[in-house]
Amino acid sequence: MRVSVTETRVRSILTRTSGYLKNVTSHSLQPYRGCTFGNALCGVGCYVQHNRWLTRGAEWGSFLEVRSNAAEVYRRQHAAEQKWARRSRGRFSVFFSSSTDPFLPQERTFRITRSLFEAMHDMPPDGLVVQTHTHLVTTYSDLYRELAKRCDLRFHISIESDRNDLPGLPPPASSVERRFEAAAALHHQGLRVFITVSPLLPIGDPPRFFERIAAVADGVVIDHFIGGDGTVDGARTLATDLPRAMAKRDPDSVRIEYRERMVSIAREIMPGRVGVNIEGFAGRFLPGGES
């Protein structure tokens, strides 16, 4: 698929959260509009493709809008949004980001994400969640330790399965192995790392998979498309090719009971470090032992 890349200047970069993210952070921040990972495995069932305001009628994965003045606008908004957040939500925290990956291949050229990290170094939020599907998260390791001294910084790296493929679907943006290596590298730096198994895909060897996560992360978040895509029964995702491909690999994986089985296995291996759905994204984890 040919990707249209444009540059624009925005008036606002910090969006006050509502809905799913409201109990996770006070704000979300998108360095780009659109996501070129829409052409990868994670893009097939991506919930954002259903946001008509964001896609504006374009096919998901076919466009990327570069927000060239993002760091400048963050600096301008910081004081007012921090004041609002602390008064209304208790703290000023940012989810970076919910609609596009901060570490797209185009970031090498435009460096919008880096400019935002540099702005946050000078004007930090109280909390920062960096969400990604790629090993390229380690690109700016030189900035992270200092940033972690200034705010509550944590990395969410999506690793949805121990497999790199589903029948008939494109490969992931970054291999499972490389994402595990990235998690280990950040964890070795003393940074807080969480693996987001979201959306949960069929896992070949669940005990081994969660043992690997336990070795490189502070916790794991498990989120099935049922209950996780913004509809009660997963209707948005059921309209995509993802569930059919999942069912070919493991028919049970398309049911919510599959999530509960994976949560049970994870809790045996990682007691007290397993989060489910929005509670996990908010940093609230199940205790060990019986529910």
C-alpha positions as CSV (number, residue, x, y, z in Angstrom):
1,M,0.0,0.0,0.0
2,R,1.3,3.4,-0.9
3,V,1.5,5.8,2.0
4,S,0.8,9.5,1.7
5,V,3.0,11.5,4.1
6,T,2.2,15.2,4.8
7,E,3.4,17.7,7.3
8,T,1.2,20.0,9.3
9,R,1.2,22.4,12.2
10,V,-1.3,21.8,15.0
11,R,-2.9,24.1,17.6
12,S,-3.1,21.5,20.3
13,I,-1.1,18.3,21.1
14,L,-2.4,17.4,24.6
15,T,-5.9,15.8,24.5
16,R,-7.8,15.4,27.8
17,T,-8.7,11.7,28.0
18,S,-12.2,10.3,28.1
19,G,-13.7,6.9,27.7
20,Y,-11.3,4.0,27.9
21,L,-8.2,6.0,28.9
22,K,-9.9,8.3,31.4
23,N,-8.8,6.2,34.3
24,V,-5.3,5.6,32.9
25,T,-3.9,9.1,32.3
26,S,-5.2,12.7,32.2
27,H,-4.1,13.2,28.6
28,S,-3.1,11.5,25.5
29,L,-0.6,12.8,22.9
30,Q,-0.2,11.8,19.3
31,P,3.1,12.8,17.5
32,Y,1.5,11.8,14.2
33,R,-2.0,11.4,12.8
34,G,-2.3,8.0,11.2
35,C,0.0,5.0,11.6
36,T,2.0,3.2,9.0
37,F,1.9,0.1,11.1
38,G,-1.7,-0.1,9.9
39,N,-0.3,-2.3,7.1
40,A,1.3,-4.7,9.7
41,L,-0.3,-7.4,11.8
42,C,-1.2,-5.0,14.6
43,G,-3.1,-2.8,12.1
44,V,-5.5,-5.5,11.1
45,G,-7.6,-5.3,14.2
46,C,-6.5,-1.9,15.4
47,Y,-9.3,-0.2,17.2
48,V,-8.3,3.3,15.9
49,Q,-9.3,2.4,12.3
50,H,-12.9,2.8,13.4
51,N,-12.4,6.4,14.4
52,R,-13.9,8.3,11.5
53,W,-12.8,11.7,12.8
54,L,-9.2,10.5,12.8
55,T,-9.2,8.6,9.5
56,R,-11.3,11.2,7.7
57,G,-12.4,8.5,5.1
58,A,-8.8,7.3,4.3
59,E,-7.8,3.7,4.5
60,W,-6.0,2.8,7.8
61,G,-2.3,2.6,7.1
62,S,-2.4,4.7,3.9
63,F,-1.6,8.1,5.4
64,L,0.6,9.8,7.9
65,E,0.3,13.3,9.1
66,V,3.5,14.6,10.7
67,R,2.8,17.2,13.4
68,S,6.0,19.2,12.9
69,N,5.4,21.7,15.7
70,A,4.3,19.1,18.3
71,A,7.1,19.9,20.8
72,E,6.6,23.6,20.5
73,V,2.8,23.2,21.2
74,Y,3.5,20.8,24.1
75,R,5.6,23.5,25.8
76,R,2.9,26.1,25.2
77,Q,0.2,23.9,26.7
78,H,2.1,22.4,29.6
79,A,1.4,24.9,32.3
80,A,-2.4,25.2,31.7
81,E,-3.0,21.5,31.2
82,Q,-0.9,20.6,34.2
83,K,-2.9,22.9,36.3
84,W,-6.2,21.5,35.0
85,A,-5.1,17.9,35.4
86,R,-3.9,18.3,38.9
87,R,-7.1,20.0,39.9
88,S,-9.5,17.7,38.0
89,R,-7.6,14.3,37.9
90,G,-5.1,14.5,40.7
91,R,-2.0,14.4,38.5
92,F,-0.8,15.4,35.0
93,S,-0.1,12.2,33.1
94,V,0.3,11.5,29.4
95,F,-0.4,8.4,27.3
96,F,2.1,8.5,24.4
97,S,0.4,7.4,22.4
98,S,-3.1,5.9,21.8
99,S,-3.7,6.4,18.1
100,T,-0.3,6.0,16.5
101,D,3.0,4.4,17.4
102,P,5.6,6.9,18.5
103,F,8.4,4.9,16.8
104,L,7.2,4.5,13.2
105,P,9.9,4.1,10.5
106,Q,9.2,7.7,9.5
107,E,10.4,8.9,12.9
108,R,14.0,8.4,11.7
109,T,13.4,11.3,9.3
110,F,11.1,13.6,11.2
111,R,12.1,13.0,14.9
112,I,8.9,14.3,16.3
113,T,8.9,11.8,19.1
114,R,12.4,12.7,20.1
115,S,11.6,16.4,20.1
116,L,8.7,15.7,22.5
117,F,10.9,13.7,24.8
118,E,13.3,16.6,24.9
119,A,10.4,19.0,25.7
120,M,9.2,16.7,28.5
121,H,12.7,16.6,29.9
122,D,12.5,20.3,30.4
123,M,8.8,20.4,31.3
124,P,7.8,16.9,32.5
125,P,4.4,15.5,33.2
126,D,3.8,13.8,36.5
127,G,3.5,10.5,34.7
128,L,4.3,9.2,31.2
129,V,3.2,6.0,29.6
130,V,5.1,5.2,26.4
131,Q,3.1,2.6,24.3
132,T,4.7,0.9,21.3
133,H,4.6,-2.2,19.0
134,T,8.3,-2.0,18.0
135,H,11.8,-2.6,19.1
136,L,12.7,0.9,17.9
137,V,11.6,2.1,21.3
138,T,15.2,1.7,22.4
139,T,16.3,4.3,19.8
140,Y,16.2,7.1,22.4
141,S,17.6,5.3,25.3
142,D,20.0,8.2,25.9
143,L,17.1,10.3,27.1
144,Y,15.1,7.8,29.2
145,R,17.1,7.6,32.4
146,E,17.1,11.4,32.9
147,L,13.5,11.6,32.0
148,A,12.7,8.8,34.5
149,K,14.2,11.0,37.2
150,R,11.7,13.8,36.4
151,C,8.5,11.8,36.1
152,D,6.9,8.5,36.7
153,L,8.0,6.9,33.4
154,R,6.9,3.4,32.2
155,F,7.1,1.6,28.9
156,H,4.3,-0.6,27.5
157,I,5.6,-2.9,24.8
158,S,3.0,-4.8,22.9
159,I,3.8,-8.5,22.4
160,E,0.5,-10.1,21.6
161,S,1.7,-13.7,21.2
162,D,4.8,-15.9,21.0
163,R,4.2,-16.3,17.2
164,N,5.1,-13.9,14.4
165,D,2.3,-14.8,12.1
166,L,-1.4,-15.6,11.7
167,P,-2.8,-17.4,8.6
168,G,-3.4,-14.9,5.8
169,L,-2.4,-11.8,7.7
170,P,0.7,-9.6,7.3
171,P,3.7,-10.0,9.5
172,P,4.1,-7.8,12.7
173,A,5.8,-4.4,12.5
174,S,8.6,-5.9,14.7
175,S,9.3,-9.5,15.4
176,V,8.5,-11.1,18.8
177,E,12.2,-11.7,19.4
178,R,13.2,-8.1,18.7
179,R,10.5,-6.8,21.0
180,F,11.6,-9.1,23.8
181,E,15.2,-7.9,23.3
182,A,14.0,-4.3,23.5
183,A,12.1,-5.0,26.7
184,A,15.2,-6.6,28.2
185,A,17.4,-3.7,27.2
186,L,15.1,-1.1,28.8
187,H,14.6,-3.2,31.9
188,H,18.4,-3.6,32.2
189,Q,18.7,0.2,32.3
190,G,16.5,0.1,35.4
191,L,13.4,1.5,33.6
192,R,9.9,0.2,34.3
193,V,8.7,-2.1,31.5
194,F,5.3,-3.7,31.0
195,I,4.4,-6.2,28.3
196,T,0.9,-5.6,26.9
197,V,-0.5,-8.7,25.4
198,S,-3.1,-6.7,23.6
199,P,-5.1,-7.8,21.8
200,L,-4.4,-11.3,23.0
201,L,-3.6,-13.6,20.0
202,P,-3.2,-17.4,20.1
203,I,-0.2,-18.4,22.1
204,G,1.7,-21.6,21.3
205,D,3.4,-22.2,24.6
206,P,1.7,-20.1,27.3
207,P,3.9,-21.1,30.3
208,R,7.1,-20.4,28.4
209,F,5.7,-17.1,27.0
210,F,4.9,-15.7,30.4
211,E,8.2,-16.9,31.8
212,R,10.0,-14.9,29.2
213,I,7.8,-11.8,30.1
214,A,8.6,-12.3,33.8
215,A,12.3,-12.2,33.0
216,V,12.2,-8.8,31.2
217,A,9.3,-6.9,32.6
218,D,7.8,-5.5,35.8
219,G,4.3,-6.8,34.8
220,V,2.0,-7.9,32.1
221,V,-1.3,-6.6,30.8
222,I,-3.7,-9.0,29.1
223,D,-6.5,-7.6,27.0
224,H,-8.8,-9.5,24.6
225,F,-10.6,-7.8,21.8
226,I,-13.9,-8.8,23.5
227,G,-14.2,-6.0,26.1
228,G,-11.1,-4.3,24.8
229,D,-12.1,-2.8,21.4
230,G,-14.8,-0.4,22.8
231,T,-17.8,-2.6,22.2
232,V,-19.3,-5.1,24.6
233,D,-19.0,-8.1,22.4
234,G,-16.0,-7.2,20.3
235,A,-18.2,-6.3,17.3
236,R,-15.6,-3.9,15.8
237,T,-12.9,-6.5,15.7
238,L,-15.3,-9.3,14.6
239,A,-15.9,-7.2,11.4
240,T,-12.2,-7.5,10.5
241,D,-10.1,-10.5,9.3
242,L,-8.4,-10.9,12.7
243,P,-10.8,-13.2,14.5
244,R,-11.0,-15.6,11.5
245,A,-7.2,-15.8,11.4
246,M,-7.1,-16.4,15.2
247,A,-9.7,-19.2,14.9
248,K,-7.7,-21.0,12.2
249,R,-4.7,-21.1,14.7
250,D,-6.8,-21.8,17.8
251,P,-10.6,-21.8,17.8
252,D,-10.8,-21.1,21.5
253,S,-8.8,-17.9,21.2
254,V,-11.7,-15.9,19.9
255,R,-13.6,-16.4,23.2
256,I,-13.3,-14.4,26.3
257,E,-12.7,-17.6,28.2
258,Y,-9.3,-17.8,26.5
259,R,-8.3,-14.6,28.1
260,E,-9.2,-16.0,31.5
261,R,-7.2,-19.1,30.9
262,M,-4.1,-17.1,29.9
263,V,-4.6,-14.8,33.0
264,S,-4.6,-17.9,35.2
265,I,-1.4,-19.2,33.7
266,A,0.2,-15.8,33.9
267,R,-0.7,-15.4,37.6
268,E,0.9,-18.7,38.5
269,I,4.2,-17.4,36.9
270,M,3.9,-13.7,37.8
271,P,1.9,-13.4,41.0
272,G,1.0,-9.8,41.8
273,R,2.2,-8.6,38.4
274,V,-0.8,-9.4,36.1
275,G,-3.2,-6.7,35.0
276,V,-6.4,-7.3,32.9
277,N,-7.9,-5.0,30.4
278,I,-8.1,-1.3,31.5
279,E,-7.1,-2.1,35.1
280,G,-3.8,-3.3,33.8
281,F,-3.2,-0.3,31.6
282,A,-3.8,1.9,34.6
283,G,-1.2,0.0,36.6
284,R,-3.5,-2.0,38.8
285,F,-2.5,-5.6,39.1
286,L,-4.2,-8.8,40.4
287,P,-2.8,-10.2,43.7
288,G,-1.4,-13.7,43.7
289,G,-3.4,-16.7,44.8
290,E,-7.2,-16.9,44.6
291,S,-9.3,-14.2,42.9
